[in-house]
Amino acid sequence: MSVVHSVGAREQYSSSNLIKRLREALKRSELGDMFSSGDLIAVKFEVGERENLNHIRPLLVKAVVDAVYSFGGHLLLVDTLSMNSKASEVGSRWLEAAALHGFDVTSLGKSPMLADGYTGEEDLLIPVEGEELGGVEVARAVAESQALVVISHVTAHPFAGLSGALVSCGVGCSSLRGKERIHAPLHPIFIEDSCDGCGQCAIHCPHGVVQVKEGRPRLEEKICRGCAYYCTASCPTGAVVVDRDSARRFQKRTVDAALAVDIALQGKVFYVNILMDVSPYPDCYPISDVPFISDQGILMSFDPVALDFASIQLIDEAFGIRGSIAEECEALSPSEEKLFKITGMKPQDMLLYAEKMGLGSADFETCWM
C-alpha cells in the first residue's frame, strides 16, 4: 500500500505555519532516499499563463528547492513551453510570465529554465508500450537528470478531469513536440445552434487554425495542434467543445507520457500536489476563475496514482464555495461526482489506466504530518 504524506492548510497559531510544516514534512519524507549527494535533480513546476492568477506561490516552490539542497542535490529548476507558444514569441512569453509571477533567482534562490529549450525542441524520444503512444518526447533536461521532483498545482481539468501529479508529469515534462503528440486528439467541435458568430474562438486560437466564415467558425483540421484549451475557454456561449472519446484518448496519452518520464528517470520521481486555490482550469489557461473549494493543503508521495486519488478524495469531501463553478454545477455538497459535474470527465478512469500501466496503486494510506 502506498503512503501519501499530508500537510493541512489550517494555520491556527504561529508554530503551525504552513511553510514551516511543509519544510518539516519534506525533511521527514522519503525524498532524500531518492538520490545521492551531488546528483542532478530536476524540480518541475509550472510558471502558468501570464493572465492566470491562481498559479503556484513561489514560497512553496522555494520550500521544495531548499529541501533538495538540504539533501545534497545539485538542482535544476525547470518548466516547459506551453501549447500556445508561437514561433514569434516562444520562450519570451514564458520568461515574461515567470517574471510577472515572481519566479526568479531572488525568490527561489535559483533561476528557472526551460527543460525543452527556448524553442521547445530539446528533447529525448522515450519508447513506451502504451495503448495510445509508442514513444513520447520528454524534455531533455528532465530526461537527463538523476531524479525528478514534480510540483503540481491541483485544479480541475476540462479534458483529464483532474490536473495533478499525472498531468504535471506526463504533459508538463514533455517537450513542445511531445505535448502536440499528447494533445493531437483534442480537435474542437463547433455546436452551430449555440454559436452566435462572435469570433472569439478565432481570435484566441494561438495558431490561426480557426477561421470565421459567413458568421460561423471553421477549423483547419489538418494543421490543428489540439491545444483546445484556448478556443474552448474563449467561447461565451459554450459552443466550442471536445467530445468525450477524444478526451479519453487524451487521458490515456497523458498516462503514456508519464510512463515515459518514469522510464527516463528509472522510477526516481517524487510528487508534491498543492491543493490551494483549487480552480476549474489548470495554470496553462489564460483565465483562472475563483476556487471552487477551500484550501486543503499539500500532499506528497512517490506514487502519482495514490497521490491523485488522495487529492480527488479531499476535493470530493470538501464543501463547494458559493459563487463558484461548484454552485453553477450543483456540486456544493460533498460528493464523489464533484469533478465529473464540473468537467464532464472522470479522472478516476485516467488513474485506473495508470495503475494498469504500473505507475502506481489506487490503495493508499494517508500519513498526516
C-alpha positions, 0 to 999 in steps of 0.5 A: 500500500502506498503512503501519501504524506499530508500537510493541512492548510489550517494555520491556527497559531504561529508554530503551525505555519504552513511553510514551516510544516511543509519544510518539516514534512519534506525533511521527514519524507522519503525524498532524500532516499531518492538520490545521492549527494551531488546528483542532478535533480530536476524540480518541475513546476509550472510558471502558468499563463501570464493572465492566470492568477491562481498559479503556484506561490513561489514560497512553496516552490522555494520550500521544495528547492531548499529541501533538495539542497538540504539533501545534497542535490545539485538542482535544476529548476525547470518548466516547459513551453506551453501549447500556445507558444508561437514561433514569434514569441516562444520562450519570451512569453514564458520568461515574461510570465515567470517574471510577472509571477515572481519566479526568479533567482531572488525568490527561489534562490535559483533561476528557472529554465526551460527543460525543452529549450527556448524553442521547445525542441530539446528533447529525448524520444522515450519508447513506451508500450502504451495503448495510445503512444509508442514513444513520447518526447520528454524534455531533455533536461528532465530526461537527463537528470538523476531524479525528478521532483514534480510540483503540481498545482491541483485544479480541475481539468476540462479534458483529464478531469483532474490536473495533478501529479499525472498531468504535471508529469506526463504533459508538463515534462514533455517537450513542445513536440511531445505535448502536440503528440499528447494533445493531437486528439483534442480537435474542437467541435463547433455546436452551430445552434449555440454559436452566435458568430462572435469570433472569439474562438478565432481570435484566441486560437494561438495558431490561426487554425480557426477561421470565421466564415459567413458568421460561423467558425471553421477549423483547419483540421489538418494543421490543428495542434489540439491545444483546445484549451484556448478556443474552448475557454474563449467561447461565451456561449459554450459552443466550442467543445471536445467530445468525450472519446477524444478526451479519453484518448487524451487521458490515456496519452497523458498516462503514456507520457508519464510512463515515459518520464518514469522510464527516463528517470528509472522510477526516481520521481517524487510528487508534491500536489498543492491543493490551494486555490483549487480552480476549474482550469489548470495554470496553462489557461489564460483565465483562472476563475475563483476556487471552487473549494477551500484550501486543503493543503499539500500532499506528497508521495512517490506514487502519482496514482495514490497521490491523485486519488488522495487529492480527488478524495479531499476535493470530493469531501470538501464543501463547494464555495458559493459563487463558484463553478461548484454552485453553477454545477450543483456540486456544493455538497460533498460528493464523489461526482464533484469533478465529473459535474464540473468537467464532464470527465472522470479522472478516476478512469485516467488513474485506473489506466495508470495503475494498469500501466504500473505507475502506481496503486489506487490503495493508499494510506494517508500519513498526516504530518 
